[in-house]
Structure formats: C-alpha cells, structure tokens
Amino acid sequence: MADYKAPLREMNFLLHEVFAAEKLWAELPGLAGAVDRETADAILEEMAKLAANTLDPINRTGDEEGCQWNDGVVTTPKGFKEAYATFCEGGWGGLLGNPEYGGMGMPKMLGAQVEEMINASNISFALYPVLTNGACLAIDAHASDALKEKYLPKMYEGTWAGAMGLTEPHAGTDLGIIRTKAEPRGDGSFSISGSKIFITGGDQDLSENIIHLVLAKLPDAPKGPRGISLFLVPKYKVNEDNSIGEHNDVNCGSIEHKMGIKASATCAMNFDGAQGWLVGEENKGLAAMFTMMNYERLGVGIQGLGASDRSYQNAVEYARDRIQSRSPAGAKQPEKAADPIIVHPDVRRMLLTQKALVNGGRALSTYVAKWLDISKFGEGEEKKNAENMVALLTPVAKAFTTDMGLDCTILGQQVFGGHGYIREWGQEQLVRDVRITQIYEGTNGIQALDLVGRKTVATGGALFELFAADVQGFIDAQIDREEMAEFIQPLIAEMQRLREATENMVAATQQDPHAPGAASVEYLHLFGYVAYAFMWAKIVSAALPKAEADSFYSGQIKTARFYFARLLPRTQALAGSVNAGSASLMDLEEELF
Ligand SMILES: Cc1cc2nc3c(=O)[nH]c(=O)nc-3n(C[C@H](O)[C@H](O)[C@H](O)COP(=O)(O)OP(=O)(O)OC[C@H]3O[C@@H](n4cnc5c(N)ncnc54)[C@H](O)[C@@H]3O)c2cc1C
C-alpha cells in the first residue's frame, strides 16, 4: 500500500483560491482574529504529519486485530492508546471547541480538511474523537453552565471521551419509539435505565472517562419524537473537585463483530439506574441532538471522502507500476515486457472518476463548512441565510459523498484487479470501512427523505431557491468569460433540469403521498451531481488564470472536463427516474415480493 500523503496543495487551493477563506475569516464577526493563513497552514501541516506517521501505520493492524471485549472491558488494538495520547497532546480534540472552555474555536472550513486527513489515514481511529466532538457540540449548545464547566474542558483535552446513545434494538431510524427511561431522583439528577446498541466508543481503553449523551423518556412524556429528552451520563461519576469518582451503573454488555471499522468499538450498553443530568429542556432532546447533527453529518460525508482519496492515492501508484498489455496506440515503454496499466483508457476512466469525485467532494464539503461557519460566526440576515443553506445541503454532503465514497473505493479496488480483492494492498479494507458511512448518522435513504420532505416539499422549494440564487450569482459573474463557456453553459442547463425535477416533485406531492419517497434517492443524486458541477466550475474559474504556468491548475481543468463530459450526463437518467412517479414502485402486491 502506498504511504498516505495528505493532499495539502489541493486543500490550500480550495481554501484560499476557490473559497477565499482568509478573507471570510477576517470578516466574520465571531471569528475575527482567531485564525489567519499562517495559523491555518501550520495546523494542516501538523495534521498531515500526524496522519502519515501515527494514524496510517496502525490502520491495517487495527483492522486485523480489531477491538476485544472481555468481561465488560473493551480493549482497542495495539498502538491505539499511544496514538490517542499523541492526538490529545497535540490539542486536536479541542480544535473547533468553544474557547470559553478551553477549545481553540477554529472554523469548520479548516476543521473539514483536518478531519479528512484523520479519516483518510484511519477511519476507525477517527471515530473516537468524532463522537467526542459531537457530544461536546450538544453540551456546549444546550447544557447548563455547571455541566459545561465540569465536562467540556476535559473532553476538549480528550482526557474524557464522548459517546452518543440514540439507537435501541427496536428503534433506529424511528427514535420516537425508544424505551430507555429517565426517573427524577429528587436531587436534580435522573436515574437512566435501558439498553442501547451500536454505540460507537461506548467503551474503550483510550480515555479515563466516557461521557454518554443518552436519549431517554421522562415519566408521562408525550408519545413519539416530542417526548424524548437528552441526558449526560458519565461512565465514572465526577467528584466536586473534578476527580474521577465511583463507577456509574453503565456497562458494556458486548461489542459487535462487523464488516469494517474493526478498530472502532461498537458497543451494546446497559444503563441500570445510572445517574444522569438533563441537557437542554425536557422533551426537547431530539431538537438538541439536531444542533450537532449538521456537523456530524458533514463529518460522515468527509469519512467517505477520506476513504475515497486514500483508495485513489493507492490506485494511482499501482497503475503507474503494474505492467500488463500494450497501449492501444502502440508500446509506451518498449523497453519493458508490457506497458503500465495507466495507459489503458478503462483504467484511466476509473482513476479519473475517483479524482473527479474526490476533488468535487472535497470542494462540496468545504463549501458546506463555509456555510456552517457563517451560520456560527455571522450575524443577522447573513447568518439566517447560511443556516438555511446548511439545512438544505447537509443531506447531500452526507449521502452523496458517502455513496460516491463506496463507488470510489470499489473503483480503486478494481484498478488492482485480483490484488484489490486480497488483503495485502489495503484496497478491500477501504471498501469495508467506508460502507458504514452510508448507514449510520441516518441512512442515506433517510437523508434523501429529509432533502425532499423537510427541506424541499415542506418549504415549497424556498431553500432550493437559495442554492439556485448562489449558483446564479456565480453564473452571472462568469458569463462574459469566453473560456468559461464550456462549463457555464452545461451548468445553466443542469440547473434547469434540477429546477424542473424539484418543481415536478413538489407538485406531484399534492396528489400522491408516495411521491417524495419514490423520487428521493435519485433526486438527491441528481442534486449531488449538479452541486459537484457547480464546484468544478468554481475550481476552473480559480485555476484558469494560472493554468499555463503550472500543471497543477491545468490538471484541475482537465479533470473538470472529464467530470462534465463523463459523469455529469448521469443526471439525464436520474431526472427520468425522479419524474417517473410512484406507481411502478407501489403497484406490486406485498405478497408478490
Ligand atoms: C458501526 C455502527 C456504528 C453506529 N454508531 C452509533 C452510535 O454511536 N450511536 C447511535 O445511537 N447509533 C449508532 N449506530 C446506529 C445507526 O445510526 C443505525 O443503525 C441507523 O440509524 C439505522 O437504524 P437501524 O439500523 O435500526 O435501521 P432501520 O431504522 O431499521 O432501517 C432499516 C431500513 O429501513 C429504511 N427505513 C426506515 N424508516 C424508513 C422510512 N420512514 N422511509 C424509508 N425508509 C425507511 C432505512 O433507510 C433502512 O434502509 C451505529 C450503527 C453501526 C452499524
């Protein structure tokens, strides 16, 4: 397997030449002075080293050894403890955290690049800090000052990690039917009882404490999603002086044996009257969870992106090295017994598909992170607009990037032929590891329903219009640049196709309750391909002036041409499916399946 090399040039190009990050950071009222180019460069360079030297080397061994469960205690694979200690010493856990409680308060645009490197080098490892970050976001946004003061500094340090307890054996997508109970203890705390499954990092041996955020129902809570509350339940109770106290009644009953991310502990957790504290308001637990959901979902999209880039890097190196057959245009390396497989059009198709989807996905993640930053650090109308953009684009950034993530890792495996199927080269691990990203944090089917239902039909297409206005603003600014016409004209046509599909879907829903669910996944993919086209047009716009002087930029333009010629036409088929209605899906009687 090739050594992981963080794509710093690509990341810096996106941040500073495509999205003018430094200017935005200087202008955002809540961020002014917190970060400049020099700081950002140093952060990215440091993480590039950590990813390559510390996290990448334990990726395969972690997969082979996996996590172990013994008598209620989980052990992570060899090297994970040391790597986690190094990660925490570097202060990485608090990168985006609230400075009032010891976080560094960095923008998500920067955090997105850092996350990509962690995920590309080791998704299993990445999940431990990812879940801690999610728990910190929810605590910071909703918990009392006392809870924030007690827990956030240690969690940003990584000394205490976080876990998110939503799923139960009978309740995954439909959290409204959870059974975990919370009884008031009369001292301001609650007794939490119930079983949670699939809890990432529910137990591990990396941190001295684990802070569980748990969804549970209070006595007499309303039925369904409006009767769910959120509780903070530490594995070890914390004494007045912040030292670790007695073991709470929280135990890990077992860990799952699964397809991939084997070094990430996926735990069945039992809460037997464990002491917990309410986070946010009673019965508003799901809403509190949603605060951090946009960050988490973008983060899962970035897991798909990281695995794709890792697979691409391996595949390129292999395709340059592996010799088989001659180029159809005559021998390229006559001194060798055969040419490297990178000469073959079909191998180039696979590599370019990966490259186009990786760079497009990285651009979309950075673009959504930009809106997250404006929604967090901005003010007034600008902030409101950004919140709406985040709401619309998050399901696309999560589901499209992870669906493309599986496609990319499979292509990277295919480039290796039979050598991609065996373990030695690491390509099959990436396929197995990335697969979960389509399932957790809300399945991609549920993301698509969110996009068409809550974000599009329920708003009468208003959020779509915000995105359309941003694309149109770019088109208007570029329309007189002749050299941009080959990208701008198709972008105009594709936006029209997406608009028609959106309007058809909103209209069809008036007559047919199945219409949104029938169109949703293909609609999300249509949206994804058009959003990537917008990203590629932005990339070209930034690259064109420097293309003659530097092949990095001409490479961007050539990859954009491939994207527009070979991948974007998939929208025609997708629009056909979106517009097909629900009848052919719903007609077949259940017993005929
Ligand atoms: C490795 C791993 C780690 C995880 N980590 C965590 C964690 O840390 N914390 C946590 O709380 N959970 C975690 N989960 C749980 C994960 O989030 C759930 O598995 C996921 O949300 C889906 O729930 P489910 O498995 O019960 O599937 P179901 O909800 O039973 O869904 C089954 C299928 O039905 C579809 N479906 C369901 N409802 C609808 C609908 N209304 N319309 C259309 N289709 C529908 C789904 O899309 C899916 O395809 C993890 C899971 C795994 C495997």
The ligand as a MOL file (V3000), in Angstrom:
LIG
                    3D

  0  0  0     0  0            999 V3000
M  V30 BEGIN CTAB
M  V30 COUNTS 53 58 0 0 0
M  V30 BEGIN ATOM
M  V30 1 C -20.9610 0.5030 13.1670 0
M  V30 2 C -22.1380 1.2840 13.6450 0
M  V30 3 C -21.9250 2.3760 14.4840 0
M  V30 4 C -23.0170 3.0830 14.9920 0
M  V30 5 N -22.8140 4.1000 15.9000 0
M  V30 6 C -23.8940 4.6110 16.5600 0
M  V30 7 C -23.7180 5.4750 17.6850 0
M  V30 8 O -22.5930 5.8300 18.0580 0
M  V30 9 N -24.8330 5.9070 18.3570 0
M  V30 10 C -26.0870 5.5180 17.9840 0
M  V30 11 O -27.0410 5.9250 18.6440 0
M  V30 12 N -26.2780 4.7340 16.8920 0
M  V30 13 C -25.2180 4.2610 16.1840 0
M  V30 14 N -25.4110 3.4030 15.1250 0
M  V30 15 C -26.7660 3.1000 14.6960 0
M  V30 16 C -27.1180 3.6900 13.3410 0
M  V30 17 O -27.2170 5.0850 13.4160 0
M  V30 18 C -28.4050 2.9930 12.8720 0
M  V30 19 O -28.0420 1.6740 12.5160 0
M  V30 20 C -29.0780 3.6960 11.7260 0
M  V30 21 O -29.5790 4.9240 12.1350 0
M  V30 22 C -30.2170 2.8690 11.1190 0
M  V30 23 O -31.0600 2.3360 12.1010 0
M  V30 24 P -31.4230 0.7750 12.0730 0
M  V30 25 O -30.1370 0.0360 11.9500 0
M  V30 26 O -32.2890 0.4620 13.2240 0
M  V30 27 O -32.2080 0.5580 10.7330 0
M  V30 28 P -33.8550 0.7730 10.4770 0
M  V30 29 O -34.2250 2.0430 11.1140 0
M  V30 30 O -34.4820 -0.4690 10.9780 0
M  V30 31 O -33.8870 0.8520 8.9530 0
M  V30 32 C -33.8650 -0.2920 8.0780 0
M  V30 33 C -34.0570 0.1780 6.6400 0
M  V30 34 O -35.3520 0.7970 6.5020 0
M  V30 35 C -35.2190 2.1020 5.9750 0
M  V30 36 N -36.2380 2.9640 6.5870 0
M  V30 37 C -36.5460 3.0990 7.8930 0
M  V30 38 N -37.5210 4.0040 8.0550 0
M  V30 39 C -37.8440 4.4670 6.8240 0
M  V30 40 C -38.7550 5.4410 6.3250 0
M  V30 41 N -39.5200 6.1570 7.1410 0
M  V30 42 N -38.7950 5.6540 4.9980 0
M  V30 43 C -37.9910 4.9710 4.1680 0
M  V30 44 N -37.0950 4.0580 4.5770 0
M  V30 45 C -37.0220 3.7940 5.8960 0
M  V30 46 C -33.8040 2.5450 6.3250 0
M  V30 47 O -33.3180 3.5410 5.4330 0
M  V30 48 C -33.0410 1.2290 6.2050 0
M  V30 49 O -32.6750 1.0050 4.8700 0
M  V30 50 C -24.3360 2.7250 14.5800 0
M  V30 51 C -24.5210 1.6430 13.7090 0
M  V30 52 C -23.4590 0.9240 13.2710 0
M  V30 53 C -23.7170 -0.2890 12.3920 0
M  V30 END ATOM
M  V30 BEGIN BOND
M  V30 1 1 1 2
M  V30 2 1 2 3
M  V30 3 2 2 52
M  V30 4 2 3 4
M  V30 5 1 4 5
M  V30 6 1 4 50
M  V30 7 2 5 6
M  V30 8 1 6 7
M  V30 9 1 6 13
M  V30 10 2 7 8
M  V30 11 1 7 9
M  V30 12 1 9 10
M  V30 13 2 10 11
M  V30 14 1 10 12
M  V30 15 2 12 13
M  V30 16 1 13 14
M  V30 17 1 14 15
M  V30 18 1 14 50
M  V30 19 1 15 16
M  V30 20 1 16 17
M  V30 21 1 16 18
M  V30 22 1 18 19
M  V30 23 1 18 20
M  V30 24 1 20 21
M  V30 25 1 20 22
M  V30 26 1 22 23
M  V30 27 1 23 24
M  V30 28 2 24 25
M  V30 29 1 24 26
M  V30 30 1 24 27
M  V30 31 1 27 28
M  V30 32 2 28 29
M  V30 33 1 28 30
M  V30 34 1 28 31
M  V30 35 1 31 32
M  V30 36 1 32 33
M  V30 37 1 33 34
M  V30 38 1 33 48
M  V30 39 1 34 35
M  V30 40 1 35 36
M  V30 41 1 35 46
M  V30 42 1 36 37
M  V30 43 1 36 45
M  V30 44 2 37 38
M  V30 45 1 38 39
M  V30 46 1 39 40
M  V30 47 2 39 45
M  V30 48 1 40 41
M  V30 49 2 40 42
M  V30 50 1 42 43
M  V30 51 2 43 44
M  V30 52 1 44 45
M  V30 53 1 46 47
M  V30 54 1 46 48
M  V30 55 1 48 49
M  V30 56 2 50 51
M  V30 57 1 51 52
M  V30 58 1 52 53
M  V30 END BOND
M  V30 END CTAB
M  END
